[in-house]
Amino acid sequence: MAGAGTLTPVKSAQRVLDIFEFYAERGSPATLSEIASLLQMPKSSCLALLSTLSARGYLYEMRAQVGYYPTRRWFDKAEVITARDPLIAMARPILSRLRDELGETLIFAKLSGRQIVYLDVAESREVLRYTAVAGQTKPLHGTASGKAALGALPEPARRTMMAQLDFDRLTPRTLQNAETLEQEIRHGQARGFHVSLGENVPDAAAVAVAISLNQEICVLTAAGLTRRLEHRLDEIGELLRRAAAQIGKP
């Protein structure tokens, strides 16, 4: 499991999350047989799981042969949790303002294990834009946010972290080793912001700065099409630096 060290995934928890994600993609009811097939589990075990979720009010059973569908309880609980997130509460107004000012997608994320996890997104209103969703994870070696997070670590901790990275090739421009990544990080530290040009997604660029919040390493990122961002790197970097100072200690 990415970013969780040597911990073993809990199968029952994975299955609940698989059901939630399945419905998010499907958008229609599903029968016991369909869900059991998706989860690759016996129908009896799947029925027990669905019955538990139904008893707690997270699913309801429709008429015969139609199947199960989630209730609004998922959304209501998630909305309350998100509204009380202390990190998002500090960042959201600034994300929206910067999105409108720059015209690009703004992302607030944090370092989580050996990856970046997106906490909140203010997506650009441009037709052609960088699309992201909260909860999405990204690798450290191929992203501006990853470089910013690594750059915020003390050097010994950073080198230990980079020694554990896989350096998967995401695009032809993805950095392939710790030495090159360290050079990029030092370059970003010197200019005050970190950049990714087509290293994570072809034709996409990003600019990021790190923020220290409640002893957590967080990152503020602007992302969009390379052709729109590559000539504005200094401008975007400076705006992000100012915004980071408003949210927390850069």
QUIVENLIN-V140837 format. One record per pair of residues at least 6 apart in sequence whose C-alpha atoms are under 8 Angstrom apart, sorted by sequence separation. I is the first residue (numbers start at 1). J is the second residue. D is the distance in Angstrom with one decimal. If there is no record, write none. Layout:
((I;J;D) (I;J;D))
This chain:
((1;7;7.5) (23;29;7.8) (36;42;6.4) (53;59;5.7) (54;60;5.5) (61;67;5.9) (62;68;5.8) (82;88;7.7) (83;89;7.3) (99;105;5.9) (110;116;5.7) (111;117;6.6) (123;129;8.0) (124;130;7.4) (140;146;3.8) (141;147;6.7) (168;174;8.0) (169;175;7.5) (175;181;6.4) (188;194;4.5) (197;203;7.5) (198;204;5.2) (211;217;6.0) (212;218;6.0) (223;229;7.9) (244;250;5.8) (1;8;7.4) (36;43;5.7) (54;61;7.6) (61;68;4.5) (62;69;7.5) (99;106;5.7) (109;116;6.5) (110;117;5.7) (123;130;7.6) (139;146;6.6) (140;147;6.3) (151;158;7.4) (169;176;7.0) (187;194;7.9) (188;195;7.2) (197;204;6.4) (198;205;5.8) (210;217;6.8) (211;218;5.0) (1;9;6.6) (60;68;5.6) (61;69;6.6) (98;106;7.1) (109;117;5.5) (110;118;6.7) (123;131;6.6) (138;146;7.7) (150;158;5.8) (167;175;7.1) (168;176;7.3) (197;205;4.5) (210;218;5.7) (211;219;5.6) (50;59;7.4) (59;68;6.5) (60;69;5.7) (109;118;4.2) (110;119;7.1) (123;132;7.2) (140;149;7.9) (167;176;5.4) (185;194;7.1) (196;205;5.5) (197;206;6.7) (210;219;4.4) (211;220;7.3) (241;250;7.4) (33;43;6.8) (36;46;5.7) (59;69;5.5) (60;70;6.3) (96;106;7.7) (108;118;6.1) (109;119;5.0) (140;150;7.5) (167;177;6.4) (195;205;7.4) (196;206;5.2) (209;219;5.7) (210;220;6.4) (32;43;7.0) (35;46;7.5) (59;70;4.2) (60;71;6.5) (95;106;5.8) (107;118;6.8) (108;119;5.7) (109;120;6.9) (121;132;6.7) (195;206;5.7) (196;207;6.6) (208;219;6.6) (209;220;5.5) (58;70;5.6) (59;71;5.3) (95;107;7.1) (107;119;7.7) (108;120;5.2) (121;133;6.2) (195;207;4.6) (208;220;5.5) (209;221;6.6) (58;71;5.3) (95;108;7.5) (107;120;6.0) (108;121;6.3) (120;133;7.3) (121;134;6.2) (194;207;5.6) (195;208;6.5) (208;221;4.2) (32;46;7.2) (57;71;6.9) (58;72;7.5) (107;121;4.6) (120;134;5.1) (193;207;6.8) (194;208;5.1) (207;221;5.6) (208;222;6.5) (222;236;7.6) (32;47;6.8) (58;73;5.7) (106;121;5.9) (107;122;6.4) (118;133;7.1) (119;134;5.1) (163;178;7.0) (193;208;5.8) (194;209;6.3) (206;221;6.6) (207;222;5.4) (19;35;7.5) (57;73;6.7) (58;74;6.2) (105;121;7.3) (106;122;5.1) (118;134;5.0) (119;135;6.0) (162;178;6.0) (193;209;5.1) (206;222;5.5) (207;223;6.5) (91;108;7.0) (105;122;5.8) (106;123;6.2) (117;134;7.8) (118;135;5.2) (192;209;7.4) (206;223;4.2) (105;123;4.3) (106;124;7.5) (117;135;6.0) (118;136;5.4) (205;223;5.7) (206;224;6.5) (222;240;8.0) (104;123;7.0) (105;124;4.3) (117;136;5.8) (118;137;6.2) (204;223;7.2) (205;224;5.6) (221;240;7.6) (88;108;7.8) (104;124;4.6) (117;137;4.4) (204;224;5.6) (205;225;5.8) (220;240;6.9) (18;39;7.4) (103;124;5.8) (104;125;7.5) (116;137;5.4) (117;138;6.5) (204;225;4.5) (205;226;4.7) (103;125;7.0) (104;126;7.5) (115;137;6.5) (116;138;5.0) (203;225;5.9) (204;226;4.8) (99;122;6.4) (103;126;7.1) (115;138;5.7) (116;139;6.2) (203;226;5.3) (206;229;7.6) (15;39;6.7) (99;123;7.1) (100;124;7.8) (105;129;7.1) (115;139;4.9) (116;140;6.5) (141;165;7.6) (173;197;7.9) (174;198;7.6) (175;199;7.1) (203;227;7.6) (205;229;6.5) (220;244;7.1) (99;124;6.2) (104;129;7.1) (105;130;6.1) (107;132;7.9) (114;139;7.3) (115;140;5.5) (140;165;7.9) (142;167;8.0) (173;198;6.2) (174;199;4.3) (205;230;7.2) (95;121;7.5) (96;122;5.8) (104;130;7.6) (105;131;7.3) (114;140;6.8) (141;167;6.3) (173;199;4.8) (174;200;6.6) (207;233;7.0) (95;122;6.0) (171;198;7.1) (172;199;7.3) (92;120;7.3) (142;170;7.3) (171;199;5.7) (198;226;7.3) (209;237;7.6) (116;145;7.2) (170;199;6.8) (171;200;6.2) (197;226;6.6) (207;236;7.1) (208;237;7.1) (116;146;6.3) (170;200;5.6) (171;201;6.6) (207;237;6.4) (88;119;7.0) (115;146;7.3) (170;201;7.2) (171;202;6.4) (209;240;6.5) (88;120;6.6) (142;174;5.5) (208;240;7.2) (209;241;6.5) (16;49;8.0) (141;174;7.6) (142;175;6.3) (197;230;7.8) (211;244;6.1) (31;65;6.7) (141;175;6.5) (147;181;7.8) (151;185;5.7) (210;244;7.5) (211;245;8.0) (31;66;6.1) (32;67;6.5) (111;146;7.8) (150;185;7.5) (151;186;7.4) (209;244;7.3) (213;248;5.9) (30;66;6.7) (31;67;3.9) (32;68;7.6) (109;145;7.8) (211;247;7.6) (212;248;6.1) (213;249;7.0) (29;66;6.5) (30;67;4.8) (31;68;6.1) (147;184;7.6) (148;185;7.3) (151;188;8.0) (211;248;6.0) (212;249;5.3) (29;67;5.6) (30;68;5.4) (111;149;6.2) (147;185;5.8) (151;189;6.8) (195;233;7.9) (211;249;5.7) (212;250;6.0) (29;68;5.3) (30;69;6.8) (110;149;7.7) (211;250;4.4) (29;69;4.8) (141;181;6.8) (148;188;7.7) (210;250;5.8) (28;69;7.1) (209;250;7.4) (194;237;8.0) (193;237;5.6) (148;193;7.2) (192;237;7.4) (23;69;7.7) (148;194;5.7) (23;70;7.6) (114;161;7.1) (147;194;6.4) (147;195;7.9) (193;241;7.5) (145;194;7.5) (192;241;7.5) (114;164;8.0) (144;194;5.4) (114;165;7.3) (144;195;4.8) (143;195;7.7) (144;196;4.7) (143;196;5.6) (142;196;7.2) (143;199;6.6) (142;199;5.2) (143;200;5.8) (142;200;5.1) (152;210;6.4) (151;210;7.9) (148;208;6.1) (148;209;5.5) (149;210;5.8) (144;206;5.8) (145;207;7.6) (148;210;5.3) (143;206;7.6) (144;207;5.8) (145;208;5.3) (144;208;5.4) (145;209;7.2) (145;210;7.8) (152;217;7.1) (149;217;6.4) (149;218;7.0) (149;219;6.6) (148;219;6.8) (130;204;7.1) (145;219;6.0) (145;220;7.4) (145;221;6.4) (144;221;7.5) (130;223;6.0) (130;224;4.8) (129;224;5.6) (130;225;6.7) (129;225;6.5) (128;225;7.7) (111;216;7.7) (110;216;7.4) (111;217;5.7) (110;217;5.8) (111;218;6.2) (5;113;7.5) (110;218;4.0) (111;219;7.9) (3;112;6.4) (4;113;6.2) (109;218;5.6) (110;219;5.7) (3;113;4.1) (4;114;7.9) (108;218;7.3) (109;219;5.1) (2;113;7.8) (3;114;4.6) (108;219;5.8) (109;220;6.6) (2;114;7.1) (3;115;5.9) (107;219;8.0) (108;220;4.9) (2;115;7.4) (107;220;5.9) (108;221;6.5) (106;220;7.3) (107;221;5.1) (106;221;5.7) (107;222;6.4) (106;222;4.6) (107;223;7.8) (105;222;5.7) (106;223;6.5) (104;222;6.4) (105;223;5.3) (104;223;6.2) (105;224;6.3) (104;224;5.7) (87;213;7.5) (102;236;7.7) (94;243;6.8) (91;247;6.2) (90;247;6.1))
